[in-house]
């Protein structure tokens, strides 16, 4: 490789990818997504995982391994291609189609360690973005980890009190006021601040990461028909409307509360650059109906780019070569786009991601 080509290669963003739970479909969708040579050509990649599940997934899918490996504690610069940071000290796990794919303490410890090392390197400035494979929250609990999931751990590690889960699929952008909260518990947590935060963070992301100068955000109501003027609940008047008023006072273009049952009709959706949903399924059901194979989970409010596919571990199909990689491919692609934009905006030009 000539010096000019080498310089171009090492100035591509370095994307860290965790394989998630090794007993789930994470290893398979990572292998399949990065098998796309055009995607690999856009960046450099550092996979945090283990050789066995990746090799098994590649063999099952008849994909020739395109990565090389180094022990996770000896990883140096990634100047081109795909490097596996191999946690070769992990106990062996059976990942075949006839093995048990279920919550498991060893798998929980493994997926936590993959993420822990990726976060350490991100905090040190050695990687430009993190793409996380799906984890099993029950396995984390079995392994003794208290965090409810990726988002909570990311917020803690980076010292951010305001983080929001969002989902991106082309022009469909949905942020959640509440995410993994039992529906009956939401009444005790539903505040003006809870609703204002995703409006504010989505506005920032649309402006800074997606280049929309004056984004228009639609805010869904909580109750049927957005409360019907208080006849079907007063949360719109007591909580959602004041949150919208605060956003408007800060020059954010925002409309609502909008009835959730009509907000995702195509003609209605065209009016907005982003939507804020009040709870998990209110936002996720339409996202997965409209864009299951290309929707990406993007965490708003972090100092780094973090994306993930919009699906879970899918234990029921793991180890069977049945997982579709579309969402993981989209998550990697979006991470590259956002990392490049942030580097361009900051003027950062890193010749190598050395420690």
LOGU-784416 format. One line per field, with one value per residue (C-alpha): x negated, y, z negated; residue in one letter. Coordinates in Angstrom, 3 decimals, m for minus. Example, Ala and Ser with C-alpha at 12.3 -4.5 7.8 and 13.67 -1.06 7.14 Angstrom:
// residues 2
x	m12.300/m13.670
y	m4.500/m1.060
z	m7.800/m7.140
miza	a/s
***
This chain:
// residues 355
x	0.000/m1.361/m1.869/1.111/3.417/2.161/2.896/6.429/7.029/5.946/7.966/11.191/13.166/12.478/15.751/15.880/18.428/19.415/20.911/23.332/24.475/22.402/25.386/27.658/27.708/25.160/22.133/24.116/25.424/21.995/20.340/23.012/23.135/19.376/19.224/20.361/17.075/18.553/19.428/15.964/14.392/15.911/14.145/11.818/13.341/12.483/14.756/14.944/15.843/14.585/13.308/15.442/18.945/17.775/16.035/19.064/21.411/19.130/18.860/22.635/23.219/20.373/18.529/14.747/13.412/12.255/10.841/7.653/7.412/5.311/5.816/8.038/5.338/2.726/4.686/2.671/3.528/6.091/4.745/7.091/9.662/11.303/9.537/11.084/10.126/10.414/11.361/9.600/9.638/13.391/14.742/15.876/19.564/21.505/23.139/24.465/28.111/28.645/27.142/29.073/29.534/30.939/30.075/26.701/24.374/21.192/22.653/23.734/20.205/18.819/21.136/20.507/16.737/16.972/18.849/16.653/13.508/15.176/16.213/12.715/11.247/13.951/13.312/9.611/10.381/9.157/12.368/14.774/18.076/19.524/22.026/23.420/24.760/27.863/27.503/29.714/30.570/31.407/27.910/26.397/28.397/27.320/23.708/24.146/24.409/27.028/27.590/30.894/29.168/26.731/28.254/28.076/24.465/23.426/24.995/23.219/19.819/19.865/21.431/24.433/27.709/29.689/29.679/32.518/33.208/34.063/34.654/33.572/34.579/33.863/36.250/38.131/36.661/38.376/37.164/38.688/39.656/39.537/38.015/37.812/40.405/43.333/46.423/48.242/45.172/45.071/47.732/45.294/42.476/44.375/43.115/42.583/38.838/39.304/41.131/38.922/35.630/36.215/37.548/34.363/31.942/33.692/33.556/29.802/29.213/31.280/29.410/25.862/25.685/28.190/27.583/31.197/30.927/34.387/35.940/39.659/40.541/43.934/44.791/47.291/49.988/50.084/53.795/56.152/56.816/54.200/56.594/59.547/59.284/59.073/61.978/59.660/56.967/55.315/51.621/51.489/52.599/50.652/47.382/46.964/48.155/45.897/42.921/43.705/43.995/40.524/39.114/40.739/39.315/35.895/36.633/37.347/39.967/42.362/46.016/48.339/49.653/50.515/52.848/50.536/52.913/52.593/49.078/47.364/49.652/47.263/48.864/48.837/45.277/44.028/44.681/41.977/38.240/38.616/41.244/41.189/43.177/44.235/43.430/41.577/44.233/45.937/42.776/41.370/44.430/44.661/40.865/40.672/43.744/42.344/38.622/37.733/34.728/33.225/34.086/31.201/31.147/29.182/28.470/28.906/27.019/23.691/20.301/19.693/21.691/23.446/25.779/27.232/29.696/33.337/33.743/32.749/30.801/33.430/32.411/35.107/33.195/29.617/27.071/29.277/28.086/31.544/30.822/31.106/28.302/30.172/30.519/26.912/25.690/27.757/26.395/22.816/23.530/25.142/22.257/19.823/21.912/22.190/18.557/17.436/19.720/18.524/14.897/15.487/17.278/14.611/11.799/10.249/7.812/6.420/3.648/4.023/6.131/3.275/3.585
y	0.000/3.443/6.108/8.105/5.078/4.145/7.660/7.535/4.127/5.070/8.281/6.417/6.277/3.379/1.736/m0.509/m3.330/m5.538/m8.912/m8.794/m12.040/m14.836/m17.208/m14.845/m13.729/m10.930/m12.840/m13.942/m10.496/m8.916/m11.508/m11.156/m7.347/m6.901/m9.539/m6.654/m5.436/m2.046/m1.464/m2.574/m0.130/2.862/2.472/0.470/m1.941/m3.360/m6.206/m6.915/m10.580/m14.123/m16.160/m19.277/m17.782/m15.603/m18.495/m20.738/m18.096/m17.562/m21.304/m21.754/m18.852/m20.026/m16.742/m16.779/m15.024/m11.534/m10.512/m11.165/m11.535/m10.329/m10.944/m8.154/m6.909/m6.658/m4.716/m2.022/0.308/m0.809/0.721/m1.042/m3.849/m5.687/m6.721/m9.002/m8.148/m11.761/m12.456/m15.793/m16.266/m16.857/m20.304/m22.119/m21.776/m24.106/m22.058/m24.696/m25.141/m28.011/m26.175/m24.166/m20.553/m18.915/m16.653/m17.720/m16.206/m16.928/m15.330/m12.337/m11.919/m12.176/m9.594/m7.192/m7.528/m6.883/m3.643/m2.667/m2.811/m0.943/1.836/2.023/2.521/5.027/7.069/7.089/8.408/5.283/4.552/6.926/5.138/2.040/m0.356/m2.761/m6.233/m7.323/m8.457/m10.496/m8.361/m11.475/m12.812/m9.578/m9.956/m13.599/m12.420/m9.914/m6.708/m4.228/m2.245/m2.584/m2.487/m0.704/2.763/2.850/1.644/4.117/7.001/5.968/5.486/8.836/10.693/11.816/12.282/13.060/10.262/9.244/6.182/6.938/4.910/5.982/4.592/7.014/9.947/8.140/9.343/8.537/9.406/7.944/9.905/6.657/3.389/0.211/1.289/m0.979/0.716/0.838/2.452/5.264/7.271/7.725/8.951/11.027/14.589/17.718/17.063/13.497/14.821/17.843/15.910/13.874/16.973/18.840/15.982/15.021/18.659/18.756/15.490/16.500/19.804/18.708/15.072/15.082/18.612/19.842/23.554/24.057/20.651/20.261/17.796/16.238/15.182/12.381/12.428/9.843/9.091/8.041/10.966/12.964/13.211/14.607/17.983/16.380/13.985/10.959/12.040/15.303/14.385/16.238/19.471/19.071/17.643/17.406/20.902/22.621/20.573/21.731/25.336/25.140/23.792/26.592/29.165/27.824/28.277/24.612/24.030/21.574/20.586/18.562/16.768/14.672/11.647/8.631/6.528/8.793/10.231/7.537/7.701/8.603/11.965/12.948/11.768/13.999/17.071/16.228/15.644/13.644/12.288/12.034/9.077/8.835/5.175/2.246/0.429/3.630/4.429/0.980/m0.729/1.687/1.762/m2.016/m2.196/0.371/m0.407/m3.567/m4.522/m1.039/0.700/1.648/2.381/5.625/6.854/10.622/12.699/10.841/12.364/9.439/7.881/4.697/2.706/m0.791/m2.919/m2.587/m6.262/m8.469/m11.698/m13.812/m16.964/m18.911/m18.664/m18.289/m20.759/m21.625/m19.164/m17.579/m14.060/m11.210/m8.627/m5.609/m3.713/m4.394/m3.264/m0.084/0.460/0.209/2.488/5.150/4.964/5.639/8.553/10.203/9.587/11.182/14.162/14.732/14.481/16.939/19.407/19.204/19.431/16.329/14.499/11.413/9.553/6.531/5.565/4.747/4.566
z	0.000/0.923/m1.738/m0.437/m0.508/m3.980/m5.265/m3.828/m5.426/m8.925/m8.826/m8.317/m11.570/m13.901/m14.904/m17.957/m17.755/m20.690/m19.780/m22.718/m24.275/m22.692/m22.950/m21.012/m17.389/m17.973/m16.633/m13.580/m12.606/m13.144/m10.891/m8.216/m8.315/m7.966/m5.236/m3.020/m1.543/m0.646/m4.306/m5.420/m2.965/m4.770/m8.126/m10.331/m12.817/m16.211/m17.339/m21.055/m21.428/m21.156/m18.237/m18.712/m18.252/m15.365/m13.625/m14.140/m12.672/m9.676/m9.015/m9.197/m6.812/m4.504/m4.986/m4.815/m7.938/m6.978/m10.356/m12.235/m15.981/m18.861/m22.594/m23.945/m26.323/m23.550/m20.915/m19.178/m16.308/m13.756/m10.576/m8.176/m8.051/m10.934/m14.135/m16.747/m20.318/m21.446/m25.064/m24.874/m28.651/m28.701/m29.508/m26.337/m25.473/m23.230/m20.486/m18.052/m16.992/m19.423/m22.408/m24.983/m23.886/m26.989/m29.903/m31.265/m33.878/m31.914/m28.816/m30.909/m32.262/m28.734/m27.152/m30.036/m29.615/m25.867/m26.519/m29.464/m27.325/m24.465/m26.858/m28.301/m24.838/m23.852/m27.000/m26.133/m22.644/m20.901/m19.008/m17.272/m17.885/m19.527/m17.963/m20.538/m19.828/m21.751/m25.361/m27.667/m30.709/m32.715/m32.035/m33.354/m36.547/m36.858/m36.463/m39.284/m37.258/m38.433/m35.244/m33.416/m30.042/m27.762/m28.094/m31.874/m31.934/m29.245/m31.154/m34.347/m32.732/m30.986/m33.917/m31.897/m33.738/m30.578/m28.032/m25.768/m23.651/m20.029/m16.878/m13.426/m10.031/m7.204/m7.784/m10.557/m13.866/m17.163/m20.669/m23.834/m26.938/m28.930/m27.806/m29.910/m32.474/m33.357/m31.983/m35.335/m36.934/m34.393/m36.259/m39.141/m36.884/m34.339/m34.788/m32.729/m32.797/m31.550/m28.475/m27.865/m27.893/m24.692/m22.904/m23.763/m23.026/m19.779/m18.664/m19.344/m17.480/m14.457/m14.256/m15.067/m13.894/m11.041/m9.762/m9.928/m10.674/m12.161/m12.856/m13.482/m16.257/m16.894/m20.449/m20.993/m23.637/m26.382/m26.365/m23.553/m21.195/m23.135/m26.055/m24.100/m25.851/m29.283/m28.834/m28.537/m30.991/m31.913/m31.511/m28.202/m29.885/m33.131/m31.816/m28.050/m27.111/m29.706/m28.428/m24.896/m26.096/m27.666/m24.406/m22.411/m24.814/m23.795/m20.085/m19.374/m16.692/m18.274/m17.796/m19.971/m21.823/m18.760/m18.890/m18.689/m16.605/m13.552/m13.970/m11.918/m8.901/m6.051/m5.223/m8.898/m9.414/m6.583/m8.713/m11.238/m11.299/m14.504/m16.878/m20.684/m22.046/m25.677/m26.327/m24.817/m22.814/m21.667/m19.726/m19.008/m17.555/m14.581/m14.163/m13.921/m11.703/m9.289/m9.378/m11.286/m9.141/m8.999/m12.264/m14.550/m18.265/m18.780/m22.310/m22.594/m25.143/m25.176/m24.337/m21.958/m19.136/m20.240/m18.003/m18.093/m16.127/m17.131/m18.095/m20.993/m21.387/m19.572/m21.446/m19.578/m16.285/m17.574/m16.206/m13.222/m10.556/m10.444/m11.764/m9.278/m9.527/m8.141/m11.411/m12.446/m9.040/m9.390/m12.924/m11.672/m8.715/m10.908/m13.392/m10.539/m9.251/m12.673/m13.589/m10.332/m10.865/m14.431/m13.392/m10.536/m12.804/m15.493/m12.965/m14.475/m12.212/m13.869/m12.047/m14.295/m17.272/m19.569/m23.323
miza	x/x/x/x/x/x/x/x/x/x/x/x/x/x/x/x/x/x/x/x/x/x/x/x/x/x/x/x/x/x/x/x/x/x/x/x/x/x/x/x/x/x/x/x/x/x/x/x/x/x/x/x/x/x/x/x/x/x/x/x/x/x/x/x/x/x/x/x/x/x/x/x/x/x/x/x/x/x/x/x/x/x/x/x/x/x/x/x/x/x/x/x/x/x/x/x/x/x/x/x/x/x/x/x/x/x/x/x/x/x/x/x/x/x/x/x/x/x/x/x/x/x/x/x/x/x/x/x/x/x/x/x/x/x/x/x/x/x/x/x/x/x/x/x/x/x/x/x/x/x/x/x/x/x/x/x/x/x/x/x/x/x/x/x/x/x/x/x/x/x/x/x/x/x/x/x/x/x/x/x/x/x/x/x/x/x/x/x/x/x/x/x/x/x/x/x/x/x/x/x/x/x/x/x/x/x/x/x/x/x/x/x/x/x/x/x/x/x/x/x/x/x/x/x/x/x/x/x/x/x/x/x/x/x/x/x/x/x/x/x/x/x/x/x/x/x/x/x/x/x/x/x/x/x/x/x/x/x/x/x/x/x/x/x/x/x/x/x/x/x/x/x/x/x/x/x/x/x/x/x/x/x/x/x/x/x/x/x/x/x/x/x/x/x/x/x/x/x/x/x/x/x/x/x/x/x/x/x/x/x/x/x/x/x/x/x/x/x/x/x/x/x/x/x/x/x/x/x/x/x/x/x/x/x/x/x/x/x/x/x/x/x/x/x/x/x/x/x/x/x/x/x/x/x/x
***
